């Protein structure tokens, strides 16, 4: 299998960056572990130059040599779904990038669909963030401690 060139890695990064910033629902197609691997490898939440990305990938390949293959599979899934949906919408290939928003609106990212009494369907899927939001985590821990304290005091 041919190696992925730095230029191809950068094209993948650009696709993933636009998806992360504009249409994160595309990431929700993947399980959480796969999303985290994509974030670790390509860092789409950060604005990187080609040289920064290549340097990062070289460092990762030394510590996690199998990650490139795993992430490659995840990116192929995302791109294939994007291509298929764009094609079904009748968007010509040169305009796929601009049509990303309308394409991902038609994606069911999870089989866990719920239907309301009035017949509307909702799909729930998780989206992994590349970094932990410390403020939200702290608030959650404070709230948990407060509730446990109330439970303990009511005994």
C-alpha angles and dihedrals in degrees: 000000000000119000119249109251123225089250092054090048088053092050089051090048091052091051091048092045093054090045091050095048100039109019112020090164086083088067091054088070087078129068114258094256090054091048090052091050091052090050092048094049104037101020093212093175089066129069105239134176119226091256093050091050093047091049091049092048092049090053092048093048088059094053102029109023096169094053093082091061094046093048091045089060091050093049091049090055092051094046093046093052090046092050093046094049092045090051092049089052089052096244112155114234096252089059097045094102092055092045095054093106097055091042096056092047088072096052121109100208098187138029087224095097119162126203124209126217091262091056099256116140127218128191120208120202135161126243118203117219117214094228133034113252098232094192093055091044091050091050091049092050092048090050091048091050091048092052093046089050091051090049091049093047092050092060 
